[in-house]
Amino acid sequence: MSVLIANDSYDFNSMKEIIGLTDGSMASHIKALEKEKYILVNKSFVDRKPNTRYKVSEKGRTAFRKHLDALEAVVRSQK
């Protein structure tokens, strides 16, 4: 999610490489995010090759912000 929050959109292979996951693991994570409607999917072709791009949805952006807020609360409580 942080990759998508920081960028307008990202394609499957580039995101897989930056995170360091296998195809199968990446697909599992993407499927979970899609199920929750945290990401939007755009499938197209680039030079006759399939290209799938992902973009964070408003629901995903809100969930990510809540997650960060919870992490910050944990850090603050440890001081």
Buried (B, 14 or more C-beta within 10 A) or exposed (E): BEBBEEBEBBBBEEBBEEEEBEEEEBEEBBEEBBEEEBBBEEEEEEEEEEEBBBBBBEEBBEBBEEEEEEEEEEEEEEE
